[in-house]
Amino acid sequence: MNEFLTHYAFLIVPIIKIAILVLLVLTVDAYLTWLERKVIAHIQSRWGPYRVGPHGLLQPLADGVKFIFKEDPMPAGVDKIAYFLAPFLTLMLALTSLAVIPFGPQRFTIWGYETHLGIADVNISLLVLFAITALAVYGVALAGWASNNKYSLLGGLRSSAQMISYELTLTLSVVGVLLLAGDFSLRSIVEQQAQSGKGLVSWNIFPQIIGFLCFFTAAIAETNRVPFDLPEAESELVAGFHTEYASMKFAMFFIAEYTSMITVSCLCTILFFGGWLSPFPVSWTFTQFLPSVLLIPFGLWVLYDGIRYETIFGRLLLPGVGTALLALGGALLAYPAINGYIQGPFWFFAKVFVFLFVYIWMRGTLPRFRYDQLMSFGWKFLLPVSIANVVLTAAAILIWGKH
């Protein structure tokens, strides 16, 4: 058996990593819906989900069961192949884009096969990622056209125009980062930001603040989120391109949307905010204990909340979760070597969470653009600014010789 695993490790290990990544991403997508509903509810002084499980934590499971058993009608006269292909294509492209994201610096060996925290380590990973995400427009266009509904067709057309328009700004806004790094590899871009060892001072966000603002704004439009959620626009166009979709096919579009949010948050983290690098200087070794410092008080709060929770299920579940968090925090304190190993993933996912929270925060606070405002803002403001950023970065590199 060991000989078999060693011989085929180059095939078995990536398959295992893909299965784990897909499972984790789908779970995170489910709980992003819960987090979004809870955060927006607090912004608007409401409760949000709270009946299904303690604090509504089982609401995503209930939603998943509902989507599976919900009626799934299909309109007459649709192009069946394109109709069924659209949600699958949209979801598969969103999941595939995560394959080239490195989640940490560590490399490890399994059954004699050296691998890393990611699926594929490609030296042109940024180009590959943009090539994959650029294809997402086909899913939206196919969904609108194949539904045999003029409202869906109009929604698909204007959604396609929006995504293609903002794709230009999205790609141009990262050129400044590429000029500074001199490489298309996402791993190399992070390593370039680590050269000085001074923490956040050496991150790309400071020389590329204009590029970051252009990139994040265009990425919000690409992922069809408020205030650029014209592809959905349920108050204007009967929900746009996905009007005729229901059940799991409808859910696939929104799983893809949340997955794209994760991809964008990962890219913002890697390109501009140091990836898995700590914001503190390398000499500040005591910051390695931050995961423990955060886990222990959070575990105590969950334990306290569980003891006083109003339902029996909550009083059984939450104290167990709190105890597990306390034990994990204590283990990190007792074995400092583990702290060193998890530093990269800890900082990476902490930054990703911040960007996901900003996504949700914006949805709870900003109004939707009109379509003419959306297109005008993209073509007349964002695109020229991103081009100017490229010119200024290139000029600065020529004058000061920074590579």
Kinemage of the C-alpha trace (Angstrom):
@kinemage 1
@onewidth
@group {chain A} dominant
@subgroup {mainchain}
@vectorlist {calphas} color= white
{ca met a 1} P 0.000 0.000 0.000
{ca asn a 2} L 2.775 2.437 0.917
{ca glu a 3} L 4.532 1.621 -2.344
{ca phe a 4} L 1.335 2.357 -4.274
{ca leu a 5} L 0.818 5.673 -2.446
{ca thr a 6} L 4.432 6.693 -3.005
{ca his a 7} L 4.298 5.801 -6.700
{ca tyr a 8} L 1.039 7.668 -7.381
{ca ala a 9} L 1.439 10.452 -4.817
{ca phe a 10} L 1.756 13.025 -7.617
{ca leu a 11} L -1.854 12.189 -8.554
{ca ile a 12} L -3.409 11.268 -5.181
{ca val a 13} L -2.181 14.296 -3.205
{ca pro a 14} L -3.623 16.938 -5.608
{ca ile a 15} L -6.965 15.075 -5.709
{ca ile a 16} L -7.122 15.054 -1.903
{ca lys a 17} L -6.229 18.761 -1.780
{ca ile a 18} L -8.910 19.573 -4.374
{ca ala a 19} L -11.543 17.651 -2.395
{ca ile a 20} L -10.574 19.413 0.853
{ca leu a 21} L -10.537 22.862 -0.807
{ca val a 22} L -13.945 22.371 -2.459
{ca leu a 23} L -15.461 21.147 0.816
{ca leu a 24} L -14.013 24.077 2.768
{ca val a 25} L -15.026 26.670 0.156
{ca leu a 26} L -18.604 25.396 -0.061
{ca thr a 27} L -18.840 25.414 3.749
{ca val a 28} L -17.451 28.946 3.925
{ca asp a 29} L -19.880 30.034 1.177
{ca ala a 30} L -22.783 28.665 3.208
{ca tyr a 31} L -21.713 30.500 6.351
{ca leu a 32} L -20.978 33.695 4.431
{ca thr a 33} L -24.714 33.849 3.738
{ca trp a 34} L -25.322 33.516 7.492
{ca leu a 35} L -22.717 36.157 8.316
{ca glu a 36} L -24.106 38.529 5.706
{ca arg a 37} L -27.638 38.213 7.032
{ca lys a 38} L -26.503 38.699 10.635
{ca val a 39} L -24.246 41.696 9.914
{ca ile a 40} L -26.827 43.466 7.754
{ca ala a 41} L -29.483 42.716 10.380
{ca his a 42} L -27.345 44.421 13.039
{ca ile a 43} L -26.733 47.385 10.723
{ca gln a 44} L -30.495 47.719 10.255
{ca ser a 45} L -31.362 46.959 13.929
{ca arg a 46} L -32.877 43.532 13.217
{ca trp a 47} L -32.234 40.042 14.580
{ca gly a 48} L -31.349 38.122 11.449
{ca pro a 49} L -31.406 34.279 11.579
{ca tyr a 50} L -31.665 33.018 15.168
{ca arg a 51} L -34.230 30.197 15.320
{ca val a 52} L -32.457 27.332 13.462
{ca gly a 53} L -29.707 26.327 15.889
{ca pro a 54} L -28.004 28.610 18.429
{ca his a 55} L -27.679 32.106 16.934
{ca gly a 56} L -29.116 30.675 13.706
{ca leu a 57} L -25.904 28.768 12.967
{ca leu a 58} L -27.790 25.900 11.313
{ca gln a 59} L -29.665 28.227 8.946
{ca pro a 60} L -27.248 27.500 6.028
{ca leu a 61} L -27.996 23.771 6.434
{ca ala a 62} L -31.732 24.465 6.354
{ca asp a 63} L -31.289 26.632 3.242
{ca gly a 64} L -29.312 23.871 1.535
{ca val a 65} L -32.000 21.273 2.271
{ca lys a 66} L -34.652 23.692 0.999
{ca phe a 67} L -32.808 24.225 -2.295
{ca ile a 68} L -32.361 20.469 -2.818
{ca phe a 69} L -36.056 19.636 -2.343
{ca lys a 70} L -37.524 22.783 -3.885
{ca glu a 71} L -39.564 22.474 -7.082
{ca asp a 72} L -37.381 22.882 -10.164
{ca pro a 73} L -39.556 23.976 -13.108
{ca met a 74} L -38.093 24.569 -16.572
{ca pro a 75} L -39.692 27.084 -18.959
{ca ala a 76} L -41.026 25.882 -22.294
{ca gly a 77} L -38.898 26.520 -25.355
{ca val a 78} L -35.533 26.864 -23.585
{ca asp a 79} L -32.253 25.709 -25.086
{ca lys a 80} L -31.826 22.792 -22.695
{ca ile a 81} L -28.067 22.329 -23.105
{ca ala a 82} L -27.270 26.018 -22.606
{ca tyr a 83} L -29.921 26.338 -19.872
{ca phe a 84} L -28.356 23.578 -17.763
{ca leu a 85} L -24.775 24.478 -18.710
{ca ala a 86} L -24.956 28.116 -17.522
{ca pro a 87} L -25.114 27.530 -13.714
{ca phe a 88} L -22.607 24.640 -13.866
{ca leu a 89} L -20.184 26.721 -15.956
{ca thr a 90} L -20.491 29.719 -13.624
{ca leu a 91} L -19.856 27.614 -10.505
{ca met a 92} L -17.024 25.541 -12.002
{ca leu a 93} L -15.141 28.645 -13.200
{ca ala a 94} L -15.526 30.285 -9.773
{ca leu a 95} L -14.163 27.196 -8.004
{ca thr a 96} L -11.382 26.653 -10.557
{ca ser a 97} L -10.049 30.182 -10.048
{ca leu a 98} L -9.051 29.225 -6.485
{ca ala a 99} L -6.727 26.500 -7.794
{ca val a 100} L -3.814 28.905 -8.338
{ca ile a 101} L -4.145 30.763 -4.999
{ca pro a 102} L -1.268 30.039 -2.555
{ca phe a 103} L -2.612 30.076 1.021
{ca gly a 104} L 0.718 30.046 2.842
{ca pro a 105} L 4.494 29.804 2.435
{ca gln a 106} L 4.905 26.289 3.820
{ca arg a 107} L 5.996 23.334 1.739
{ca phe a 108} L 5.640 19.796 3.068
{ca thr a 109} L 6.185 16.241 1.878
{ca ile a 110} L 3.482 13.553 1.728
{ca trp a 111} L 4.435 10.029 0.655
{ca gly a 112} L 7.648 11.410 -0.803
{ca tyr a 113} L 5.797 14.047 -2.866
{ca glu a 114} L 6.622 17.693 -2.114
{ca thr a 115} L 3.616 19.983 -2.142
{ca his a 116} L 2.425 23.323 -0.728
{ca leu a 117} L -0.665 25.081 0.672
{ca gly a 118} L -2.509 25.381 -2.611
{ca ile a 119} L -3.559 23.287 -5.587
{ca ala a 120} L -1.304 24.430 -8.441
{ca asp a 121} L 1.938 26.410 -8.145
{ca val a 122} L 2.082 28.097 -11.563
{ca asn a 123} L 4.726 30.681 -12.433
{ca ile a 124} L 2.129 32.745 -14.347
{ca ser a 125} L -0.640 32.172 -11.797
{ca leu a 126} L -2.063 35.704 -12.040
{ca leu a 127} L -2.512 35.382 -15.813
{ca val a 128} L -4.131 31.964 -15.385
{ca leu a 129} L -6.519 33.339 -12.761
{ca phe a 130} L -7.560 36.297 -14.931
{ca ala a 131} L -8.038 33.985 -17.910
{ca ile a 132} L -10.392 31.782 -15.877
{ca thr a 133} L -12.387 34.606 -14.291
{ca ala a 134} L -12.787 36.373 -17.654
{ca leu a 135} L -14.801 33.375 -18.858
{ca ala a 136} L -17.432 33.916 -16.150
{ca val a 137} L -19.297 36.282 -18.464
{ca tyr a 138} L -20.292 33.270 -20.580
{ca gly a 139} L -22.315 31.773 -17.735
{ca val a 140} L -24.305 34.993 -17.288
{ca ala a 141} L -24.836 35.481 -21.027
{ca leu a 142} L -25.866 31.842 -21.539
{ca ala a 143} L -28.320 31.974 -18.624
{ca gly a 144} L -30.024 35.067 -19.993
{ca trp a 145} L -30.180 33.823 -23.591
{ca ala a 146} L -31.157 30.193 -22.919
{ca ser a 147} L -34.089 31.064 -20.625
{ca asn a 148} L -36.362 32.068 -23.547
{ca asn a 149} L -37.418 35.147 -21.600
{ca lys a 150} L -36.903 38.677 -22.916
{ca tyr a 151} L -36.382 40.067 -19.402
{ca ser a 152} L -33.694 37.473 -18.716
{ca leu a 153} L -32.110 38.257 -22.102
{ca leu a 154} L -31.996 41.980 -21.298
{ca gly a 155} L -30.523 41.167 -17.877
{ca gly a 156} L -27.876 38.907 -19.433
{ca leu a 157} L -26.928 41.553 -22.006
{ca arg a 158} L -26.436 44.377 -19.558
{ca ser a 159} L -24.680 42.052 -17.112
{ca ser a 160} L -22.259 40.980 -19.854
{ca ala a 161} L -21.576 44.604 -20.757
{ca gln a 162} L -20.876 45.443 -17.111
{ca met a 163} L -18.509 42.516 -16.578
{ca ile a 164} L -16.563 43.090 -19.795
{ca ser a 165} L -16.256 46.836 -19.100
{ca tyr a 166} L -14.890 46.439 -15.589
{ca glu a 167} L -12.600 43.588 -16.633
{ca leu a 168} L -10.384 46.182 -18.353
{ca thr a 169} L -9.920 48.218 -15.188
{ca leu a 170} L -9.451 45.056 -13.119
{ca thr a 171} L -6.497 43.878 -15.200
{ca leu a 172} L -4.905 47.292 -15.699
{ca ser a 173} L -5.028 48.110 -11.978
{ca val a 174} L -2.610 45.278 -11.113
{ca val a 175} L 0.017 46.237 -13.705
{ca gly a 176} L 1.692 48.518 -11.156
{ca val a 177} L 2.093 45.571 -8.771
{ca leu a 178} L 3.541 43.464 -11.590
{ca leu a 179} L 6.039 46.213 -12.417
{ca leu a 180} L 7.178 46.307 -8.789
{ca ala a 181} L 7.394 42.523 -8.442
{ca gly a 182} L 8.726 41.739 -11.920
{ca asp a 183} L 6.843 38.443 -11.880
{ca phe a 184} L 3.400 36.982 -12.668
{ca ser a 185} L 3.607 34.426 -9.857
{ca leu a 186} L 1.361 35.199 -6.875
{ca arg a 187} L 3.890 33.511 -4.581
{ca ser a 188} L 6.703 35.712 -5.926
{ca ile a 189} L 4.577 38.835 -5.447
{ca val a 190} L 4.204 37.998 -1.737
{ca glu a 191} L 7.902 37.208 -1.408
{ca gln a 192} L 8.762 40.569 -2.994
{ca gln a 193} L 6.750 42.306 -0.255
{ca ala a 194} L 8.656 40.346 2.420
{ca gln a 195} L 12.137 41.442 1.351
{ca ser a 196} L 12.580 44.276 3.834
{ca gly a 197} L 11.173 42.302 6.795
{ca lys a 198} L 9.520 45.476 8.148
{ca gly a 199} L 5.937 44.218 8.077
{ca leu a 200} L 3.197 46.314 6.558
{ca val a 201} L 5.634 49.130 5.666
{ca ser a 202} L 6.868 47.021 2.751
{ca trp a 203} L 3.442 45.984 1.440
{ca asn a 204} L 2.315 47.084 -2.032
{ca ile a 205} L -0.676 48.984 -0.648
{ca phe a 206} L 1.481 52.039 0.039
{ca pro a 207} L 3.056 52.588 -3.402
{ca gln a 208} L -0.055 51.199 -5.093
{ca ile a 209} L -2.932 52.755 -3.133
{ca ile a 210} L -4.499 54.058 -6.371
{ca gly a 211} L -4.133 50.660 -8.014
{ca phe a 212} L -5.751 48.970 -5.007
{ca leu a 213} L -8.754 51.315 -4.991
{ca cys a 214} L -9.255 50.776 -8.738
{ca phe a 215} L -8.824 47.013 -8.382
{ca phe a 216} L -11.197 46.570 -5.447
{ca thr a 217} L -13.865 48.796 -7.000
{ca ala a 218} L -13.673 46.959 -10.329
{ca ala a 219} L -13.687 43.602 -8.512
{ca ile a 220} L -16.901 44.519 -6.709
{ca ala a 221} L -18.468 45.244 -10.100
{ca glu a 222} L -17.063 41.980 -11.506
{ca thr a 223} L -18.609 39.988 -8.663
{ca asn a 224} L -21.944 41.813 -9.100
{ca arg a 225} L -22.145 43.139 -5.568
{ca val a 226} L -23.670 46.341 -4.173
{ca pro a 227} L -23.436 49.089 -5.363
{ca phe a 228} L -22.770 47.396 -8.714
{ca asp a 229} L -25.327 44.572 -8.460
{ca leu a 230} L -27.083 45.433 -11.731
{ca pro a 231} L -26.979 41.787 -12.939
{ca glu a 232} L -29.407 40.973 -10.111
{ca ala a 233} L -31.300 44.254 -9.672
{ca glu a 234} L -34.470 42.509 -8.504
{ca ser a 235} L -36.254 45.836 -8.041
{ca glu a 236} L -35.711 46.787 -11.684
{ca leu a 237} L -35.605 43.742 -13.951
{ca val a 238} L -37.363 40.765 -12.323
{ca ala a 239} L -33.991 39.540 -10.965
{ca gly a 240} L -32.189 39.786 -14.310
{ca phe a 241} L -30.447 36.865 -15.995
{ca his a 242} L -31.474 34.192 -13.467
{ca thr a 243} L -35.222 34.918 -13.464
{ca glu a 244} L -36.120 31.486 -14.854
{ca tyr a 245} L -33.855 29.476 -12.532
{ca ala a 246} L -34.952 27.758 -9.323
{ca ser a 247} L -33.824 25.126 -6.835
{ca met a 248} L -30.137 24.089 -6.977
{ca lys a 249} L -29.519 25.748 -10.354
{ca phe a 250} L -30.506 29.065 -8.772
{ca ala a 251} L -28.277 28.270 -5.775
{ca met a 252} L -25.295 27.578 -8.050
{ca phe a 253} L -25.250 31.177 -9.274
{ca phe a 254} L -25.042 32.468 -5.723
{ca ile a 255} L -22.496 29.905 -4.593
{ca ala a 256} L -20.403 31.117 -7.540
{ca glu a 257} L -20.919 34.738 -6.432
{ca tyr a 258} L -19.699 34.067 -2.907
{ca thr a 259} L -16.798 31.986 -4.230
{ca ser a 260} L -15.805 34.893 -6.468
{ca met a 261} L -15.891 37.155 -3.408
{ca ile a 262} L -13.419 34.806 -1.710
{ca thr a 263} L -11.174 34.841 -4.802
{ca val a 264} L -11.182 38.644 -4.949
{ca ser a 265} L -10.421 38.874 -1.215
{ca cys a 266} L -7.502 36.459 -1.675
{ca leu a 267} L -6.172 38.540 -4.589
{ca cys a 268} L -6.436 41.811 -2.636
{ca thr a 269} L -4.565 40.144 0.223
{ca ile a 270} L -1.787 38.775 -2.005
{ca leu a 271} L -1.318 41.683 -4.400
{ca phe a 272} L -1.560 44.618 -2.006
{ca phe a 273} L -1.545 43.481 1.637
{ca gly a 274} L 1.383 41.107 1.930
{ca gly a 275} L -0.468 37.805 1.541
{ca trp a 276} L 0.440 35.550 4.464
{ca leu a 277} L 2.975 38.051 5.878
{ca ser a 278} L 2.499 39.414 9.374
{ca pro a 279} L 1.869 43.187 9.607
{ca phe a 280} L 4.516 43.324 12.335
{ca pro a 281} L 8.302 43.375 11.779
{ca val a 282} L 10.065 40.015 11.790
{ca ser a 283} L 11.931 41.006 14.976
{ca trp a 284} L 8.643 41.146 16.923
{ca thr a 285} L 8.621 37.404 17.681
{ca phe a 286} L 6.035 37.741 20.455
{ca thr a 287} L 3.339 38.394 17.829
{ca gln a 288} L 3.456 34.681 16.962
{ca phe a 289} L 1.249 34.088 20.000
{ca leu a 290} L -1.586 36.245 18.630
{ca pro a 291} L -3.652 33.210 17.454
{ca ser a 292} L -3.635 31.888 21.040
{ca val a 293} L -4.357 35.325 22.492
{ca leu a 294} L -7.416 35.601 20.244
{ca leu a 295} L -8.648 32.017 20.584
{ca ile a 296} L -8.675 31.850 24.381
{ca pro a 297} L -10.904 34.901 25.107
{ca phe a 298} L -13.173 33.969 22.192
{ca gly a 299} L -13.491 30.444 23.587
{ca leu a 300} L -14.327 31.870 27.021
{ca trp a 301} L -17.022 34.098 25.490
{ca val a 302} L -18.582 31.164 23.572
{ca leu a 303} L -18.501 29.054 26.761
{ca tyr a 304} L -20.159 31.814 28.817
{ca asp a 305} L -22.749 32.455 26.100
{ca gly a 306} L -23.543 28.744 25.894
{ca ile a 307} L -24.098 28.373 29.627
{ca arg a 308} L -26.694 31.165 29.647
{ca tyr a 309} L -28.257 30.407 26.225
{ca glu a 310} L -32.068 30.181 26.184
{ca thr a 311} L -32.448 26.822 24.397
{ca ile a 312} L -31.328 23.370 25.523
{ca phe a 313} L -29.613 22.696 22.210
{ca gly a 314} L -27.595 25.904 22.548
{ca arg a 315} L -26.661 25.066 26.148
{ca leu a 316} L -25.343 21.702 24.949
{ca leu a 317} L -23.576 22.779 21.742
{ca leu a 318} L -21.986 26.141 22.539
{ca pro a 319} L -20.112 25.099 25.738
{ca gly a 320} L -18.584 22.207 23.778
{ca val a 321} L -17.429 24.570 21.016
{ca gly a 322} L -16.061 27.035 23.575
{ca thr a 323} L -14.153 24.270 25.371
{ca ala a 324} L -12.655 23.094 22.064
{ca leu a 325} L -11.502 26.644 21.271
{ca leu a 326} L -9.950 26.968 24.738
{ca ala a 327} L -8.144 23.657 24.299
{ca leu a 328} L -6.846 24.722 20.885
{ca gly a 329} L -5.604 28.054 22.250
{ca gly a 330} L -3.923 26.279 25.162
{ca ala a 331} L -2.233 23.807 22.801
{ca leu a 332} L -0.842 26.687 20.748
{ca leu a 333} L 0.608 28.226 23.908
{ca ala a 334} L 2.035 24.908 25.099
{ca tyr a 335} L 3.668 24.068 21.754
{ca pro a 336} L 5.173 27.273 20.293
{ca ala a 337} L 6.418 25.392 17.216
{ca ile a 338} L 2.806 25.057 16.047
{ca asn a 339} L 2.401 28.842 16.281
{ca gly a 340} L 5.273 29.311 13.865
{ca tyr a 341} L 3.738 26.898 11.383
{ca ile a 342} L 0.264 28.446 11.355
{ca gln a 343} L 1.402 32.080 11.157
{ca gly a 344} L 1.129 32.248 7.372
{ca pro a 345} L -2.390 30.788 7.016
{ca phe a 346} L -3.568 32.717 10.109
{ca trp a 347} L -2.608 36.134 8.719
{ca phe a 348} L -3.748 35.224 5.208
{ca phe a 349} L -7.255 34.197 6.246
{ca ala a 350} L -7.534 37.068 8.739
{ca lys a 351} L -6.969 39.552 5.906
{ca val a 352} L -9.364 37.670 3.617
{ca phe a 353} L -12.025 37.841 6.331
{ca val a 354} L -11.613 41.625 6.579
{ca phe a 355} L -12.265 42.034 2.849
{ca leu a 356} L -15.282 39.727 3.010
{ca phe a 357} L -16.629 41.824 5.889
{ca val a 358} L -16.171 44.993 3.784
{ca tyr a 359} L -18.194 43.338 1.007
{ca ile a 360} L -21.030 42.698 3.455
{ca trp a 361} L -20.728 46.116 5.080
{ca met a 362} L -21.081 47.823 1.701
{ca arg a 363} L -24.208 45.832 0.895
{ca gly a 364} L -25.808 47.031 4.113
{ca thr a 365} L -24.985 50.698 3.574
{ca leu a 366} L -24.717 51.716 -0.100
{ca pro a 367} L -27.483 52.265 -2.667
{ca arg a 368} L -27.389 50.744 -6.141
{ca phe a 369} L -26.048 52.728 -9.109
{ca arg a 370} L -28.205 53.425 -12.140
{ca tyr a 371} L -26.946 51.552 -15.183
{ca asp a 372} L -25.799 54.717 -16.995
{ca gln a 373} L -23.920 55.793 -13.853
{ca leu a 374} L -22.313 52.366 -13.583
{ca met a 375} L -21.001 52.355 -17.155
{ca ser a 376} L -19.955 56.007 -17.055
{ca phe a 377} L -18.025 55.488 -13.816
{ca gly a 378} L -16.198 52.485 -15.252
{ca trp a 379} L -15.239 53.940 -18.636
{ca lys a 380} L -14.800 57.639 -17.818
{ca phe a 381} L -13.221 57.470 -14.366
{ca leu a 382} L -11.858 54.073 -13.275
{ca leu a 383} L -10.244 53.125 -16.581
{ca pro a 384} L -8.341 56.439 -17.053
{ca val a 385} L -7.226 56.412 -13.414
{ca ser a 386} L -5.909 52.846 -13.688
{ca ile a 387} L -4.003 53.757 -16.862
{ca ala a 388} L -2.556 56.827 -15.138
{ca asn a 389} L -1.457 54.604 -12.241
{ca val a 390} L 0.467 52.367 -14.660
{ca val a 391} L 2.185 55.384 -16.222
{ca leu a 392} L 3.111 56.884 -12.843
{ca thr a 393} L 4.435 53.560 -11.524
{ca ala a 394} L 6.536 52.972 -14.651
{ca ala a 395} L 7.928 56.520 -14.444
{ca ala a 396} L 8.778 56.105 -10.744
{ca ile a 397} L 10.603 52.838 -11.464
{ca leu a 398} L 12.585 54.467 -14.281
{ca ile a 399} L 13.525 57.474 -12.144
{ca trp a 400} L 14.335 55.710 -8.861
{ca gly a 401} L 15.309 52.363 -10.326
{ca lys a 402} L 13.130 50.268 -7.998
{ca his a 403} L 12.510 46.679 -9.053
